[in-house]
Protein backbone atom coordinates (compact mmCIF):
# COMPACT_ATOMS: atom_id res chain seq x y z
CA UNK A 1 0.00 0.00 0.00
CA UNK A 2 1.40 3.37 -1.05
CA UNK A 3 2.25 5.69 1.84
CA UNK A 4 0.37 9.01 1.78
CA UNK A 5 2.52 12.14 1.51
CA UNK A 6 2.49 14.39 4.57
CA UNK A 7 0.44 17.54 4.08
CA UNK A 8 2.15 20.84 4.85
CA UNK A 9 1.29 24.53 4.55
CA UNK A 10 3.64 26.89 2.73
CA UNK A 11 3.14 30.38 4.17
CA UNK A 12 4.22 33.19 1.87
CA UNK A 13 3.47 36.70 0.63
CA UNK A 14 2.41 38.66 3.67
CA UNK A 15 2.16 42.43 3.94
CA UNK A 16 5.77 43.51 4.54
CA UNK A 17 7.99 45.44 2.16
CA UNK A 18 9.55 42.10 1.19
CA UNK A 19 6.27 40.60 -0.05
CA UNK A 20 7.45 40.18 -3.66
CA UNK A 21 10.67 38.50 -2.53
CA UNK A 22 8.64 36.08 -0.41
CA UNK A 23 6.44 35.16 -3.37
CA UNK A 24 9.52 34.54 -5.53
CA UNK A 25 11.06 32.33 -2.83
CA UNK A 26 7.79 30.45 -2.35
CA UNK A 27 7.44 29.65 -6.05
CA UNK A 28 10.78 27.83 -6.03
CA UNK A 29 10.22 26.21 -2.62
CA UNK A 30 6.75 24.96 -3.58
CA UNK A 31 8.15 23.17 -6.62
CA UNK A 32 10.74 21.42 -4.45
CA UNK A 33 8.37 20.49 -1.63
CA UNK A 34 5.73 19.06 -3.96
CA UNK A 35 8.17 16.31 -4.92
CA UNK A 36 7.88 14.88 -1.41
CA UNK A 37 4.83 16.41 0.33
CA UNK A 38 1.29 17.56 -0.33
CA UNK A 39 1.61 21.36 -0.26
CA UNK A 40 -1.08 23.92 0.54
CA UNK A 41 0.24 27.38 -0.38
CA UNK A 42 -1.27 30.17 1.73
CA UNK A 43 -0.70 33.90 1.26
CA UNK A 44 -0.75 35.54 4.70
CA UNK A 45 -1.42 38.89 3.03
CA UNK A 46 -4.91 37.69 2.09
CA UNK A 47 -7.77 38.10 4.56
CA UNK A 48 -8.82 34.85 6.19
CA UNK A 49 -5.45 33.11 5.76
CA UNK A 50 -5.49 31.82 9.36
CA UNK A 51 -8.85 30.11 8.85
CA UNK A 52 -7.54 28.56 5.65
CA UNK A 53 -4.52 27.21 7.53
CA UNK A 54 -6.61 25.79 10.37
CA UNK A 55 -9.06 24.18 7.92
CA UNK A 56 -6.29 22.54 5.86
CA UNK A 57 -5.47 19.68 8.26
CA UNK A 58 -1.73 20.12 7.76
CA UNK A 59 1.01 18.43 9.79
CA UNK A 60 3.52 21.25 9.61
CA UNK A 61 4.23 24.74 8.30
CA UNK A 62 7.05 25.88 6.03
CA UNK A 63 7.47 29.61 6.68
CA UNK A 64 8.61 31.34 3.52
CA UNK A 65 7.91 34.90 4.67
CA UNK A 66 10.45 37.71 4.71
CA UNK A 67 10.17 40.66 7.07
CA UNK A 68 7.25 41.82 9.18
CA UNK A 69 5.04 39.31 10.99
CA UNK A 70 6.64 36.40 9.16
CA UNK A 71 10.04 36.94 10.73
CA UNK A 72 9.44 38.84 13.95
CA UNK A 73 7.86 36.00 15.94
CA UNK A 74 4.20 36.77 15.23
CA UNK A 75 3.56 33.92 12.77
CA UNK A 76 5.73 31.65 14.87
CA UNK A 77 3.61 32.44 17.91
CA UNK A 78 0.41 31.69 16.01
CA UNK A 79 1.77 28.31 14.91
CA UNK A 80 2.73 27.46 18.47
CA UNK A 81 -0.68 28.49 19.79
CA UNK A 82 -2.41 26.01 17.47
CA UNK A 83 0.17 23.26 17.92
CA UNK A 84 1.67 23.24 14.43
CA UNK A 85 5.39 22.48 13.90
CA UNK A 86 7.04 25.20 11.82
CA UNK A 87 10.37 25.88 10.16
CA UNK A 88 12.93 28.29 11.52
CA UNK A 89 13.54 29.61 15.04
CA UNK A 90 11.00 30.13 17.81
CA UNK A 91 9.12 33.24 18.87
CA UNK A 92 11.79 34.89 21.01
CA UNK A 93 14.69 34.06 18.69
CA UNK A 94 12.76 35.40 15.69
CA UNK A 95 11.92 38.64 17.48
CA UNK A 96 15.51 39.20 18.61
CA UNK A 97 17.11 38.43 15.25
CA UNK A 98 14.61 40.65 13.42
CA UNK A 99 15.63 43.67 15.50
CA UNK A 100 19.16 44.50 14.40
CA UNK A 101 19.84 46.61 17.50
CA UNK A 102 18.77 43.89 19.95
CA UNK A 103 20.59 41.21 17.95
CA UNK A 104 23.83 43.18 18.10
CA UNK A 105 23.46 43.64 21.86
CA UNK A 106 23.07 39.89 22.25
CA UNK A 107 25.95 38.79 20.01
CA UNK A 108 28.22 41.36 21.67
CA UNK A 109 27.52 39.65 25.00
CA UNK A 110 28.95 36.49 23.39
CA UNK A 111 32.11 38.46 22.47
CA UNK A 112 31.33 38.52 18.77
CA UNK A 113 32.85 41.74 17.35
CA UNK A 114 30.43 44.12 15.63
CA UNK A 115 30.85 47.72 14.34
CA UNK A 116 29.99 50.55 16.74
CA UNK A 117 26.37 51.63 16.64
CA UNK A 118 23.67 53.90 18.03
CA UNK A 119 19.90 53.44 17.98
CA UNK A 120 17.60 56.32 17.06
CA UNK A 121 13.92 56.07 18.01
CA UNK A 122 11.04 57.68 16.13
CA UNK A 123 9.98 60.85 17.97
CA UNK A 124 13.25 61.02 19.89
CA UNK A 125 15.44 64.11 19.64
CA UNK A 126 18.45 63.23 17.50
CA UNK A 127 21.80 65.05 17.74
CA UNK A 128 23.53 64.46 14.41
CA UNK A 129 26.89 65.86 15.48
CA UNK A 130 26.88 63.74 18.63
CA UNK A 131 26.34 60.61 16.52
CA UNK A 132 29.16 61.55 14.18
CA UNK A 133 31.48 62.29 17.10
CA UNK A 134 30.80 58.91 18.69
CA UNK A 135 30.90 56.79 15.52
CA UNK A 136 33.22 58.64 13.15
CA UNK A 137 32.90 59.66 9.51
CA UNK A 138 31.29 57.21 7.09
CA UNK A 139 28.16 55.56 8.47
CA UNK A 140 25.51 53.01 7.55
CA UNK A 141 21.90 53.85 8.37
CA UNK A 142 19.31 51.06 8.38
CA UNK A 143 15.80 50.48 9.74
CA UNK A 144 16.18 48.19 12.75
CA UNK A 145 13.40 45.81 11.71
CA UNK A 146 13.55 45.64 7.91
CA UNK A 147 15.37 43.21 5.62
CA UNK A 148 16.54 43.03 1.99
CA UNK A 149 18.45 46.31 2.52
CA UNK A 150 15.18 48.26 2.44
CA UNK A 151 15.79 51.83 3.61
CA UNK A 152 19.56 51.35 3.96
CA UNK A 153 21.88 54.29 3.19
CA UNK A 154 25.63 54.89 3.36
CA UNK A 155 26.48 58.49 4.26
CA UNK A 156 29.56 60.53 5.08
CA UNK A 157 28.28 63.95 6.14
CA UNK A 158 25.81 65.42 8.62
CA UNK A 159 23.17 66.60 6.15
CA UNK A 160 22.97 63.22 4.42
CA UNK A 161 22.89 61.47 7.81
CA UNK A 162 19.84 63.43 8.94
CA UNK A 163 18.01 62.67 5.67
CA UNK A 164 18.98 58.99 5.83
CA UNK A 165 17.65 58.67 9.40
CA UNK A 166 14.36 60.33 8.42
CA UNK A 167 14.01 57.98 5.43
CA UNK A 168 14.70 54.90 7.52
CA UNK A 169 12.26 56.01 10.22
CA UNK A 170 9.48 55.99 7.63
CA UNK A 171 9.91 52.20 7.45
CA UNK A 172 10.48 51.32 11.11
CA UNK A 173 10.03 52.88 14.57
CA UNK A 174 13.76 52.64 15.26
CA UNK A 175 16.92 53.06 13.21
CA UNK A 176 20.40 51.63 13.60
CA UNK A 177 23.29 53.97 12.77
CA UNK A 178 26.44 51.89 12.41
CA UNK A 179 30.11 52.51 11.69
CA UNK A 180 30.96 51.75 8.07
CA UNK A 181 33.61 49.05 7.76
CA UNK A 182 35.50 48.94 4.50
CA UNK A 183 36.37 45.43 3.36
CA UNK A 184 35.12 42.23 1.77
CA UNK A 185 31.43 41.48 2.20
CA UNK A 186 30.87 37.87 3.23
CA UNK A 187 27.87 35.77 4.19
CA UNK A 188 27.98 32.43 5.99
CA UNK A 189 25.07 30.02 6.27
CA UNK A 190 24.50 27.41 8.96
CA UNK A 191 22.40 24.35 8.23
CA UNK A 192 20.73 23.40 11.49
CA UNK A 193 19.95 19.99 12.87
CA UNK A 194 21.22 17.75 15.66
CA UNK A 195 24.72 18.86 14.71
CA UNK A 196 24.65 22.25 12.89
CA UNK A 197 26.83 22.44 9.80
CA UNK A 198 28.53 25.60 8.55
CA UNK A 199 28.29 25.95 4.77
CA UNK A 200 31.07 27.52 2.65
CA UNK A 201 31.30 31.32 3.00
CA UNK A 202 30.27 33.39 0.00
CA UNK A 203 31.94 36.65 -0.99
CA UNK A 204 29.49 39.18 -2.44
CA UNK A 205 30.72 41.71 -4.99
CA UNK A 206 27.80 44.04 -5.82
CA UNK A 207 27.64 46.17 -8.95
CA UNK A 208 26.31 49.05 -6.82
CA UNK A 209 28.01 50.77 -3.87
CA UNK A 210 26.69 48.09 -1.53
CA UNK A 211 24.53 44.97 -1.59
CA UNK A 212 21.20 46.79 -1.90
CA UNK A 213 17.74 45.54 -2.92
CA UNK A 214 18.53 45.78 -6.63
CA UNK A 215 21.80 43.88 -6.22
CA UNK A 216 20.09 41.17 -4.18
CA UNK A 217 17.26 40.35 -6.57
CA UNK A 218 18.19 41.39 -10.11
CA UNK A 219 20.24 38.99 -12.21
CA UNK A 220 23.74 40.27 -12.95
CA UNK A 221 23.76 42.98 -10.25
CA UNK A 222 26.04 41.04 -7.88
CA UNK A 223 28.73 38.41 -8.16
CA UNK A 224 28.68 35.53 -5.67
CA UNK A 225 32.04 33.82 -5.18
CA UNK A 226 31.44 30.47 -3.51
CA UNK A 227 33.44 29.28 -1.79
CA UNK A 228 35.09 32.62 -1.00
CA UNK A 229 38.84 32.78 -1.46
CA UNK A 230 39.92 32.79 2.19
CA UNK A 231 42.94 31.71 4.19
CA UNK A 232 42.52 28.94 6.76
CA UNK A 233 42.49 31.54 9.54
CA UNK A 234 39.87 33.70 7.76
CA UNK A 235 37.73 30.62 7.15
CA UNK A 236 37.99 29.66 10.82
CA UNK A 237 36.85 33.15 11.83
CA UNK A 238 33.86 32.95 9.46
CA UNK A 239 32.80 29.54 10.74
CA UNK A 240 33.14 30.55 14.39
CA UNK A 241 31.17 33.77 13.88
CA UNK A 242 28.33 32.16 11.93
CA UNK A 243 27.96 29.26 14.36
CA UNK A 244 28.35 31.60 17.35
CA UNK A 245 25.58 33.89 16.09
CA UNK A 246 23.38 30.92 15.18
CA UNK A 247 23.70 29.55 18.72
CA UNK A 248 23.48 32.93 20.49
CA UNK A 249 20.25 33.82 18.70
CA UNK A 250 18.77 30.36 19.19
CA UNK A 251 18.34 29.64 15.49
CA UNK A 252 16.90 26.44 14.04
CA UNK A 253 16.63 25.11 10.49
CA UNK A 254 18.98 27.51 8.75
CA UNK A 255 20.52 30.91 9.36
CA UNK A 256 22.71 33.18 7.28
CA UNK A 257 25.07 35.64 8.93
CA UNK A 258 26.43 38.68 7.10
CA UNK A 259 29.87 39.99 8.01
CA UNK A 260 32.72 42.17 6.77
CA UNK A 261 36.37 41.16 6.58
CA UNK A 262 38.30 44.42 6.91
CA UNK A 263 41.66 45.37 5.46
CA UNK A 264 43.45 44.11 8.59
CA UNK A 265 41.74 40.69 8.27
CA UNK A 266 39.41 41.32 11.20
CA UNK A 267 35.90 39.95 10.86
CA UNK A 268 32.90 42.07 11.91
CA UNK A 269 29.35 40.82 12.54
CA UNK A 270 26.56 42.73 10.77
CA UNK A 271 23.33 40.74 11.12
CA UNK A 272 21.74 37.30 10.93
CA UNK A 273 18.88 36.32 8.65
CA UNK A 274 16.71 33.55 10.15
CA UNK A 275 14.61 32.99 7.01
CA UNK A 276 17.09 33.43 4.15
CA UNK A 277 15.85 34.06 0.63
CA UNK A 278 15.26 31.11 -1.69
CA UNK A 279 15.02 32.94 -5.02
CA UNK A 280 17.11 32.41 -8.15
CA UNK A 281 19.63 35.01 -6.95
CA UNK A 282 19.66 34.00 -3.27
CA UNK A 283 22.78 33.10 -1.36
CA UNK A 284 21.75 30.12 0.78
CA UNK A 285 21.03 27.80 -2.19
CA UNK A 286 24.44 28.73 -3.65
CA UNK A 287 26.22 27.76 -0.42
CA UNK A 288 24.31 24.46 -0.21
CA UNK A 289 25.06 23.66 -3.85
CA UNK A 290 28.80 24.12 -3.17
CA UNK A 291 28.73 21.08 -0.85
CA UNK A 292 26.52 18.95 -3.07
CA UNK A 293 23.13 19.75 -1.51
CA UNK A 294 20.48 20.32 -4.17
CA UNK A 295 17.78 22.94 -3.80
CA UNK A 296 15.18 20.20 -3.32
CA UNK A 297 17.25 18.53 -0.58
CA UNK A 298 17.75 21.88 1.14
CA UNK A 299 14.00 22.50 1.30
CA UNK A 300 13.31 18.96 2.52
CA UNK A 301 15.96 19.29 5.23
CA UNK A 302 14.44 22.53 6.52
CA UNK A 303 10.98 20.92 6.75
CA UNK A 304 12.20 17.68 8.33
CA UNK A 305 14.20 19.67 10.88
CA UNK A 306 10.96 21.30 12.07
CA UNK A 307 9.39 17.90 12.75
CA UNK A 308 12.53 16.59 14.45
CA UNK A 309 12.14 19.23 17.18
CA UNK A 310 8.60 18.12 18.14
C-alpha positions as CSV (number, residue, x, y, z in Angstrom):
1,X,0.0,0.0,0.0
2,X,1.4,3.4,-1.1
3,X,2.2,5.7,1.8
4,X,0.4,9.0,1.8
5,X,2.5,12.1,1.5
6,X,2.5,14.4,4.6
7,X,0.4,17.5,4.1
8,X,2.2,20.8,4.8
9,X,1.3,24.5,4.6
10,X,3.6,26.9,2.7
11,X,3.1,30.4,4.2
12,X,4.2,33.2,1.9
13,X,3.5,36.7,0.6
14,X,2.4,38.7,3.7
15,X,2.2,42.4,3.9
16,X,5.8,43.5,4.5
17,X,8.0,45.4,2.2
18,X,9.5,42.1,1.2
19,X,6.3,40.6,-0.1
20,X,7.5,40.2,-3.7
21,X,10.7,38.5,-2.5
22,X,8.6,36.1,-0.4
23,X,6.4,35.2,-3.4
24,X,9.5,34.5,-5.5
25,X,11.1,32.3,-2.8
26,X,7.8,30.5,-2.3
27,X,7.4,29.6,-6.0
28,X,10.8,27.8,-6.0
29,X,10.2,26.2,-2.6
30,X,6.8,25.0,-3.6
31,X,8.1,23.2,-6.6
32,X,10.7,21.4,-4.4
33,X,8.4,20.5,-1.6
34,X,5.7,19.1,-4.0
35,X,8.2,16.3,-4.9
36,X,7.9,14.9,-1.4
37,X,4.8,16.4,0.3
38,X,1.3,17.6,-0.3
39,X,1.6,21.4,-0.3
40,X,-1.1,23.9,0.5
41,X,0.2,27.4,-0.4
42,X,-1.3,30.2,1.7
43,X,-0.7,33.9,1.3
44,X,-0.8,35.5,4.7
45,X,-1.4,38.9,3.0
46,X,-4.9,37.7,2.1
47,X,-7.8,38.1,4.6
48,X,-8.8,34.9,6.2
49,X,-5.4,33.1,5.8
50,X,-5.5,31.8,9.4
51,X,-8.8,30.1,8.9
52,X,-7.5,28.6,5.6
53,X,-4.5,27.2,7.5
54,X,-6.6,25.8,10.4
55,X,-9.1,24.2,7.9
56,X,-6.3,22.5,5.9
57,X,-5.5,19.7,8.3
58,X,-1.7,20.1,7.8
59,X,1.0,18.4,9.8
60,X,3.5,21.3,9.6
61,X,4.2,24.7,8.3
62,X,7.1,25.9,6.0
63,X,7.5,29.6,6.7
64,X,8.6,31.3,3.5
65,X,7.9,34.9,4.7
66,X,10.4,37.7,4.7
67,X,10.2,40.7,7.1
68,X,7.2,41.8,9.2
69,X,5.0,39.3,11.0
70,X,6.6,36.4,9.2
71,X,10.0,36.9,10.7
72,X,9.4,38.8,14.0
73,X,7.9,36.0,15.9
74,X,4.2,36.8,15.2
75,X,3.6,33.9,12.8
76,X,5.7,31.7,14.9
77,X,3.6,32.4,17.9
78,X,0.4,31.7,16.0
79,X,1.8,28.3,14.9
80,X,2.7,27.5,18.5
81,X,-0.7,28.5,19.8
82,X,-2.4,26.0,17.5
83,X,0.2,23.3,17.9
84,X,1.7,23.2,14.4
85,X,5.4,22.5,13.9
86,X,7.0,25.2,11.8
87,X,10.4,25.9,10.2
88,X,12.9,28.3,11.5
89,X,13.5,29.6,15.0
90,X,11.0,30.1,17.8
91,X,9.1,33.2,18.9
92,X,11.8,34.9,21.0
93,X,14.7,34.1,18.7
94,X,12.8,35.4,15.7
95,X,11.9,38.6,17.5
96,X,15.5,39.2,18.6
97,X,17.1,38.4,15.3
98,X,14.6,40.6,13.4
99,X,15.6,43.7,15.5
100,X,19.2,44.5,14.4
101,X,19.8,46.6,17.5
102,X,18.8,43.9,20.0
103,X,20.6,41.2,18.0
104,X,23.8,43.2,18.1
105,X,23.5,43.6,21.9
106,X,23.1,39.9,22.2
107,X,26.0,38.8,20.0
108,X,28.2,41.4,21.7
109,X,27.5,39.6,25.0
110,X,28.9,36.5,23.4
111,X,32.1,38.5,22.5
112,X,31.3,38.5,18.8
113,X,32.8,41.7,17.3
114,X,30.4,44.1,15.6
115,X,30.9,47.7,14.3
116,X,30.0,50.6,16.7
117,X,26.4,51.6,16.6
118,X,23.7,53.9,18.0
119,X,19.9,53.4,18.0
120,X,17.6,56.3,17.1
121,X,13.9,56.1,18.0
122,X,11.0,57.7,16.1
123,X,10.0,60.8,18.0
124,X,13.2,61.0,19.9
125,X,15.4,64.1,19.6
126,X,18.5,63.2,17.5
127,X,21.8,65.0,17.7
128,X,23.5,64.5,14.4
129,X,26.9,65.9,15.5
130,X,26.9,63.7,18.6
131,X,26.3,60.6,16.5
132,X,29.2,61.5,14.2
133,X,31.5,62.3,17.1
134,X,30.8,58.9,18.7
135,X,30.9,56.8,15.5
136,X,33.2,58.6,13.1
137,X,32.9,59.7,9.5
138,X,31.3,57.2,7.1
139,X,28.2,55.6,8.5
140,X,25.5,53.0,7.6
141,X,21.9,53.8,8.4
142,X,19.3,51.1,8.4
143,X,15.8,50.5,9.7
144,X,16.2,48.2,12.8
145,X,13.4,45.8,11.7
146,X,13.6,45.6,7.9
147,X,15.4,43.2,5.6
148,X,16.5,43.0,2.0
149,X,18.4,46.3,2.5
150,X,15.2,48.3,2.4
151,X,15.8,51.8,3.6
152,X,19.6,51.4,4.0
153,X,21.9,54.3,3.2
154,X,25.6,54.9,3.4
155,X,26.5,58.5,4.3
156,X,29.6,60.5,5.1
157,X,28.3,64.0,6.1
158,X,25.8,65.4,8.6
159,X,23.2,66.6,6.1
160,X,23.0,63.2,4.4
161,X,22.9,61.5,7.8
162,X,19.8,63.4,8.9
163,X,18.0,62.7,5.7
164,X,19.0,59.0,5.8
165,X,17.7,58.7,9.4
166,X,14.4,60.3,8.4
167,X,14.0,58.0,5.4
168,X,14.7,54.9,7.5
169,X,12.3,56.0,10.2
170,X,9.5,56.0,7.6
171,X,9.9,52.2,7.5
172,X,10.5,51.3,11.1
173,X,10.0,52.9,14.6
174,X,13.8,52.6,15.3
175,X,16.9,53.1,13.2
176,X,20.4,51.6,13.6
177,X,23.3,54.0,12.8
178,X,26.4,51.9,12.4
179,X,30.1,52.5,11.7
180,X,31.0,51.8,8.1
181,X,33.6,49.1,7.8
182,X,35.5,48.9,4.5
183,X,36.4,45.4,3.4
184,X,35.1,42.2,1.8
185,X,31.4,41.5,2.2
186,X,30.9,37.9,3.2
187,X,27.9,35.8,4.2
188,X,28.0,32.4,6.0
189,X,25.1,30.0,6.3
190,X,24.5,27.4,9.0
191,X,22.4,24.3,8.2
192,X,20.7,23.4,11.5
193,X,19.9,20.0,12.9
194,X,21.2,17.8,15.7
195,X,24.7,18.9,14.7
196,X,24.6,22.2,12.9
197,X,26.8,22.4,9.8
198,X,28.5,25.6,8.6
199,X,28.3,25.9,4.8
200,X,31.1,27.5,2.6
201,X,31.3,31.3,3.0
202,X,30.3,33.4,0.0
203,X,31.9,36.6,-1.0
204,X,29.5,39.2,-2.4
205,X,30.7,41.7,-5.0
206,X,27.8,44.0,-5.8
207,X,27.6,46.2,-9.0
208,X,26.3,49.1,-6.8
209,X,28.0,50.8,-3.9
210,X,26.7,48.1,-1.5
211,X,24.5,45.0,-1.6
212,X,21.2,46.8,-1.9
213,X,17.7,45.5,-2.9
214,X,18.5,45.8,-6.6
215,X,21.8,43.9,-6.2
216,X,20.1,41.2,-4.2
217,X,17.3,40.4,-6.6
218,X,18.2,41.4,-10.1
219,X,20.2,39.0,-12.2
220,X,23.7,40.3,-13.0
221,X,23.8,43.0,-10.2
222,X,26.0,41.0,-7.9
223,X,28.7,38.4,-8.2
224,X,28.7,35.5,-5.7
225,X,32.0,33.8,-5.2
226,X,31.4,30.5,-3.5
227,X,33.4,29.3,-1.8
228,X,35.1,32.6,-1.0
229,X,38.8,32.8,-1.5
230,X,39.9,32.8,2.2
231,X,42.9,31.7,4.2
232,X,42.5,28.9,6.8
233,X,42.5,31.5,9.5
234,X,39.9,33.7,7.8
235,X,37.7,30.6,7.1
236,X,38.0,29.7,10.8
237,X,36.9,33.2,11.8
238,X,33.9,32.9,9.5
239,X,32.8,29.5,10.7
240,X,33.1,30.5,14.4
241,X,31.2,33.8,13.9
242,X,28.3,32.2,11.9
243,X,28.0,29.3,14.4
244,X,28.3,31.6,17.4
245,X,25.6,33.9,16.1
246,X,23.4,30.9,15.2
247,X,23.7,29.6,18.7
248,X,23.5,32.9,20.5
249,X,20.3,33.8,18.7
250,X,18.8,30.4,19.2
251,X,18.3,29.6,15.5
252,X,16.9,26.4,14.0
253,X,16.6,25.1,10.5
254,X,19.0,27.5,8.7
255,X,20.5,30.9,9.4
256,X,22.7,33.2,7.3
257,X,25.1,35.6,8.9
258,X,26.4,38.7,7.1
259,X,29.9,40.0,8.0
260,X,32.7,42.2,6.8
261,X,36.4,41.2,6.6
262,X,38.3,44.4,6.9
263,X,41.7,45.4,5.5
264,X,43.4,44.1,8.6
265,X,41.7,40.7,8.3
266,X,39.4,41.3,11.2
267,X,35.9,40.0,10.9
268,X,32.9,42.1,11.9
269,X,29.4,40.8,12.5
270,X,26.6,42.7,10.8
271,X,23.3,40.7,11.1
272,X,21.7,37.3,10.9
273,X,18.9,36.3,8.7
274,X,16.7,33.5,10.1
275,X,14.6,33.0,7.0
276,X,17.1,33.4,4.1
277,X,15.8,34.1,0.6
278,X,15.3,31.1,-1.7
279,X,15.0,32.9,-5.0
280,X,17.1,32.4,-8.1
281,X,19.6,35.0,-7.0
282,X,19.7,34.0,-3.3
283,X,22.8,33.1,-1.4
284,X,21.8,30.1,0.8
285,X,21.0,27.8,-2.2
286,X,24.4,28.7,-3.7
287,X,26.2,27.8,-0.4
288,X,24.3,24.5,-0.2
289,X,25.1,23.7,-3.8
290,X,28.8,24.1,-3.2
291,X,28.7,21.1,-0.8
292,X,26.5,19.0,-3.1
293,X,23.1,19.8,-1.5
294,X,20.5,20.3,-4.2
295,X,17.8,22.9,-3.8
296,X,15.2,20.2,-3.3
297,X,17.3,18.5,-0.6
298,X,17.8,21.9,1.1
299,X,14.0,22.5,1.3
300,X,13.3,19.0,2.5
301,X,16.0,19.3,5.2
302,X,14.4,22.5,6.5
303,X,11.0,20.9,6.8
304,X,12.2,17.7,8.3
305,X,14.2,19.7,10.9
306,X,11.0,21.3,12.1
307,X,9.4,17.9,12.8
308,X,12.5,16.6,14.4
309,X,12.1,19.2,17.2
310,X,8.6,18.1,18.1
